[in-house]
Amino acid sequence: NCVQELLELDKKYFLHPTSPIKQQQDQGPSFIFTEGKGIMLTDIVGNTVIDGMSSLWNVNVGHGREELGKVAMEQMSKLAFSSCFATFSNEPAIRLAAKLAQIAPGDLSTTFFTSGGSEANDTAYKLARHYWILKGQPNRRKIISRTKSYHGVAMGSTNATGLKPFREFTNSFDPDFCYADHFSTEDLRCVIEAEGPDTIAAFIAEPVQGAGGLHVAPKDYFKEVRSICDEYGLLFITDEVITGFGRTGKYFGIEHYGVSPDMMCFAKGITSGYAQLGGVMLSKNIHQDLMELSTGTLLHGYTYSGHPMACAVALKNIELIEQEELIANAEKMGKEMLKGFHWIQGKCRIIGKVKGLGLMGGLEIVKDHRTNESFETPVAPLIVAEAAKRGLICRSVVFDGQDTVVFAPPLIINREELAKLLDILHETIVAVENEVLH
Ligand code: PLP
């Protein structure tokens, strides 16, 4: 039958991104999704599951939004593609760049578009280095990022990623990339001093670390980061690829910390995943310096920078986020989600720390929350597998000795849907706890 045929074709022809290679080869995909509506996904054999991860932290407005399909079709029928290189432009890209200047924090005002988050990060590092060349300080090449960070898989963003397995995978140990402890501004200062401030171009950080295990920085962390960057003259870049466009209960995650960056990377939620789009925003000062000091050509650009269809979808997506007040909903439902996690924690033994901001949440798994002792083998992957069987998609993080389950449901989630998600999670944790503790 068709399902069997697709499973076999998948195993034979489709090399999956970020996947357990052997398991993928032996078993094929666990779900072949065919439809989505709201927070739900349906697969080819009719299983319906709650998308507790907004797929990859990105389907902010939920699945099956016909408004976005309609805009994409209209734009593609009118003008599917034209270049933005040199002096060419198109209306959706122009209007989107203007809209971003209106909603972005601080004085971020000018946008360079990419097709996703990895490209956005590589672009930010390259523009930062070019900036220092123009300023007569070409030795400022190094990028400092944080432990437990994830910035993508292009060559620069792989090197910036603090999670070591991603770098080991391709032997990526570029000495121009260094790492400071993710919560310690003291360590950031030490790394800057050790490397030499006049060799460093920029410091990059996710306002809330997602893929690295859901880490919310201490309250004053980014204020101190901002002042350290100013003190040593480094550019401060935020990676809002996950935290942008309402995910944390504010438009951008850094707004929780009352500071603004010199550059900001974004992707994912800007189109809710309906089209491939990312980018980097530059502050007024950086942009002005670039304009005043540049004499040659900006030798960096992707074919799809400013793709008209992707930009038209982004504009409509932002309109939906605003009209439906999804940022306020993320804040409200995020608080409910955390409350639910704490309630489950009180009923079980294996949930240690509960973490979250807006609709990003994480549960650390331990043998016993009274002692915080870890399991010898991580249990989070088992919870993820059992939750999927019961109708809930979530993700595990096991890097750096972590054992964490993470969640990021669509921003449209309502009380009843959240209650259902928490019910399934509770049932799953109880079942797994019985299995691993007895
Ligand atoms: N930056 C962060 C914080 C991310 O979480 C991701 C992807 O998950 C990326 C960058 C890379 O984005 P992309 O997968 O669109 O290249």
Boltz pocket constraint, residues with backbone or C-beta under 6 A from the ligand:
constraints:
  - pocket:
      binder: B
      contacts: [[A, 56], [A, 115], [A, 116], [A, 117], [A, 118], [A, 119], [A, 121], [A, 150], [A, 151], [A, 152], [A, 153], [A, 206], [A, 210], [A, 211], [A, 239], [A, 240], [A, 241], [A, 242], [A, 267], [A, 268], [A, 278]]
      max_distance: 6.0
